[in-house]
Every structure is written in structure tokens, then in C-alpha cells.
Amino acid sequence: MREFGLGYLVHATCAKPTDPGERPLPTSPGGSSFVVARGTGMVPSLLNHPPEQAIARSRRQQERAAGAGG
């Protein structure tokens, strides 16, 4: 999870094994992200975007919503 101005970005990853002898984990799901809006708690879906792109897209969506009066 990562905090930024508009809210919190949650980016899906696989947990790291705690025991070095454990079997390797599958590849990370990569890209699946969502943002929890700070002011409203809304959770818009932002699938298949790396964290920086997901944050940028969230900001653009917020700006559009503000421009539309919503």
C-alpha cells in the first residue's frame, strides 16, 4: 500500500516466502491496483497499471470529476 495526495494505492503482489527452503512462488500478478479515495473511501478499479500509472490515472479521473461538478 502506498499513500499519495488523493488517497491510498493498493498494488497486488505475492508475499515473499518466510522460509528460504520454501518452494518458489508463482510470478507476481503484476499491475492489478486500486485506489481508496482519501475523502470518500470510494474504490475505483484501476486494473493492469503499474503504481505510478495508476496514481496518474487516479489524478486525471479526479480532475475530470471536479471539472464536471462531481
Buried (B, 14 or more C-beta within 10 A) or exposed (E): EBEBEBBBBBBEEEEEEEEEEEEEEEEEEEBBBBBBBEEEEEEBEBEEBEBEEBBEBBBEBBEEEEEEEE
